[in-house]
Amino acid sequence: MLVVSDTPLLRIEDLHVSANGTAILHGVDLDVHYNEIHAVMGPNGSGKTTLASVLMGHPGLEVTKGTIYFDGEDITGDAPDKRANRGIFMAFQHPTEIPGVPVVQFLRQALSNRTGIDYSIIELRLKVMDAMAQLGIPGHFADRYLNEGFSGGERKRNEILQMTVLEPKLAIMDETDSGLDIDALRTVSDGVRRMIGPERGFLIITHFQRLLDYVTPHYVHVLVGGKLVKTGGAELTAQLESEGYESFR
């Protein structure tokens, strides 16, 4: 029997964040529960990527006030690897290229760190091949070096492949839909839809409604000037498309 806890998967309390002495976030409060999809939308420079990055523990960001809780535990001071091993995953807007490291080898190490299980190459390859089949990704993809020579769409597909294999509790997507053609956008959205369920939550950072046409959020938050200025349901995306962000400044 599934036991549903009232403790949020992610709780952000009065979060203030600076980078190089410049304040970027000014008191963000947000709860994400299991089985929920939250979208954070806002104009350029509003602090969206900063929010995603500080949740993942980016060392170049300083939390000057406030607390981040994950599964009820304070993770504000945790290093990125500790957060990842707890079950937080971030799909990057601009994934890093790592020459010489095949996708399947990277995933084997990441999954072993995440679960504490030392997967054999064969076990991991079978798991990766199954995930690629689900996502419609060609099998040879597994042996390519991580993001080396990848197109923008391939890099984003690889992020969704990683998410599918690692099965995080919290998936943070930082403008993963940016610059995608329609086929890549469908791969990304299919991957998200396949993973929606009571064992995880999603925080989707985006400029546009495109991804949200395929993945319907439970809550939409408008971030302007480092503050969450409006929260609503999925209908809020239509208002943003028609009115833009000026009315929220």
Secondary structure, 3 states (H helix, E strand, C coil): CCCCCCCCCEEEEEEEEEECCEEEEEEEEEEECCCCEEEEECCCCCCHHHHHHHHCCCCCCEEEEEEEEECCEECCCCCHHHHHHHCEEEECCCCCCEEEEEHHHHHHHHHHHHHCCCCCHHHHHHHHHHHHHHHCCCHHHHHCEECCCCCHHHHHHHHHHHHHHHCCCEEEEECCCCCCCHHHHHHHHHHHHHHCCCCCEEEEEECCCCHHHCCCCCEEEEEECCEEEEEECCHHHHHHHHHCCHHHC
